Amino acid sequence: MRKEIVNIGFLGFGTVGSGAVRILQENNVEISSRLSPRLKVKTICSPNIAKRDTSWVRDEVKYTTDPNVVLNDPEIDIVVEAIGGREPALSYINQAFEQNKNVVTANKLLLAQEGINLAKLAASKKLSLAIEASVAGGIPILNAIREGIAAEKIVSLYGILNGTTNFILTEMEKSGAAFDITLAQAQRLGYAEADPTLDIEGLDARDKLAILSMFCFGRYTSLEEIPTQGITQLTPIDFVYANQARCTIKLLCMAKIVDNDLLLSVAPTMVPHNSLLAKVNGSFNAIMITGASGGQTFYYGRGAGSGPTGIAVVSDIIRIARELTNGHTSLSSTFSFQNLEKSNVTELSQPYSFSVRFTVNNHLGVVAKLASILSENNINIHSISQDKLLTDKTNLSFVTMLEPTTPQQLHKALEEIKKLDFLIQTPLAMRIEENI
Ligand SMILES: NC(=O)c1ccc[n+]([C@@H]2O[C@H](COP(=O)([O-])OP(=O)(O)OC[C@H]3O[C@@H](n4cnc5c(N)ncnc54)[C@H](OP(=O)(O)O)[C@@H]3O)[C@@H](O)[C@H]2O)c1
């Protein structure tokens, strides 16, 4: 049966929800020239809707503070969950499926935790769970992996997946300002939340990496297993030393299959200046995928914001509307693979070059002691740099570049080094990704 109108209900009318409604209205001509049924926003639910500016929204739209008005409305075909967080979003999505409604969501936290169960439920009911906006906002990366390179055997993925931290790192490098000052600037400009923990501790990037790993490899894992390090330890001097090594520092997400093992990591990483990823600045996101047959593809764009995520949500709505008009939904599996396999995360065990910043109360023999512990652990120092502007010997930061060593060897050496009394900060070790 051909549908003439596809009705949409919104749960949440914040950045993402209002962005999607605005795109549906403002790009109406473009959308209707690509799609035969009319997309109609029927109801918007938001607890404080009375306080929001809705003057620009079409008069036909109804408002409610009761989610059941959306979830129990038999006319609504698609529910957009734009609330965020675990509950009540999870219950509402489950309820939407129970009521035979398709769901569009940008909720990466929930998808990383519950995506498998939700996708199974949707598939069992022949409904769509569409999630493009959940990873890298305006970059259609999930669609690209699921459709554009569906035939590819993906070998690795590197990504800058969190705009807040990329903005902070870019500003620290540019201005030489400290982490706290740059974070406060990001909050003033609206790039960071009042509570920035999920971003600066790398947890938001980790959730997106977990979703991408499902898309790339058909494997899912428990989030706690993914080694995750945030950016709070970084100081402006780290960028000076990185620059001397012709690198910049990015909060880099990595997903790789090596000998059938799944390697995942989120960590501040030294990225060579000549890598495309080094050129991704400010709040932008990027993903670099290497496939066994097609080689490298690179995706770049805005990772967040009303417009970019609004486009992602509405593009998902258009896809579902096309499926609905053709009488069959869920043409592709939510996470691209028909079946997802549970996988443990294997620690990186290949040798990598590392940079390690030591901050010490400097006196005779400090470097010799560090070098001897490193060499007892079979680690060779490639070079040592100390910025000439640093003159306070009681709080001196210098960097050692290490010849390739395994993270395990380095970890063992650093555990010994941490016990030394001249050390005044935990050493900061960063992997150098030489070939991306
Ligand atoms: N912001 C981005 O650029 C972006 C990018 C990608 C993904 N995401 C994801 O998109 C989701 C939404 O983010 P956002 O930035 O749009 O959040 P937001 O601006 O804080 O908006 C959240 C909305 O949810 C509403 N809400 C809260 N509790 C609700 C409930 N129980 N029932 C119905 N509505 C409820 C809020 O209502 P009131 O205002 O009326 O209280 C508000 O309208 C999150 O999962 C986020 O991770 C966001």
The ligand as an ORCA input file, in Angstrom:
! r2SCAN-3c Opt
* xyz 0 1
  N      24.065     18.014     20.256
  C      24.642     17.407     19.236
  O      25.239     18.047     18.362
  C      24.573     15.911     19.111
  C      25.296     15.277     18.083
  C      25.193     13.895     17.928
  C      24.416     13.178     18.811
  N      23.754     13.811     19.838
  C      22.910     13.007     20.717
  O      21.552     13.394     20.509
  C      20.805     13.250     21.694
  C      20.116     14.583     22.038
  O      21.110     15.557     22.240
  P      20.795     17.128     22.246
  O      22.107     17.804     22.158
  O      19.753     17.459     21.258
  O      20.214     17.291     23.717
  P      19.517     18.581     24.340
  O      19.759     19.775     23.517
  O      19.871     18.588     25.773
  O      17.954     18.229     24.218
  C      17.362     17.169     24.913
  C      15.848     17.255     24.739
  O      15.256     16.129     25.376
  C      14.171     16.615     26.144
  N      13.844     15.676     27.212
  C      14.493     15.474     28.372
  N      13.870     14.515     29.077
  C      12.813     14.119     28.317
  C      11.783     13.192     28.494
  N      11.714     12.455     29.603
  N      10.860     13.051     27.513
  C      10.910     13.783     26.386
  N      11.872     14.701     26.160
  C      12.807     14.863     27.125
  C      14.583     17.981     26.629
  O      13.418     18.643     27.005
  P      13.276     20.046     27.741
  O      14.264     20.972     27.125
  O      11.866     20.398     27.425
  O      13.520     19.788     29.188
  C      15.226     18.514     25.350
  O      14.235     18.976     24.467
  C      21.794     12.758     22.747
  O      21.748     11.369     22.765
  C      23.153     13.212     22.193
  O      24.215     12.394     22.627
  C      23.825     15.165     19.997
*
